[in-house]
């Protein structure tokens, strides 16, 4: 896996910092997810738990006053300990279009790779989420690794009956 130190340095100069989320960030992360109007919004409680229990596999970008302005949440698959599953990616509307989501994804995967090794990244994306498709497709291209797609959960598995299918994006394998 290749890191992009110049990209991280540029991101740090444009934004205060990129680091692990803290429990106190849960409310802001929930608001960013809610305001995205594309993510499935989890309960505010779940974002607090995420910041406590999955901080090592998640990142936030902080603005000038230290408040979260973007985040990537993820977890390690229990049955595949070198696979990072990216759960959600969101950027506050005032900070979109600057490559922050890509910078956060690169920073998170570099950190996970350094801490415990990383062979692949997985995420699920609905077919109508063009921004996420572009983010993960460009991630695979930047890191020169394969990207496979397959339907993970067909839409009729969801109780609402109107959910689009969730397409699994499997990126990797990475070489160290």
Buried (B, 14 or more C-beta within 10 A) or exposed (E): BEBBEEBBEBBBEEBBEBBBBEBEBBBBBBBBBBEBEEBEBBEBEBBBEBBEEBBBBBBBBBBEEEBBBBBBBBBBEEEEEBBBBBBBBBBBEEBBEBBBBBBBBBBBBBBBBEEEEBBBBBBBBBEEBEBBBEBBBBBBEBBEBEBEBEEBBEBEEEEEEEBBBBBBBBBBEBEE
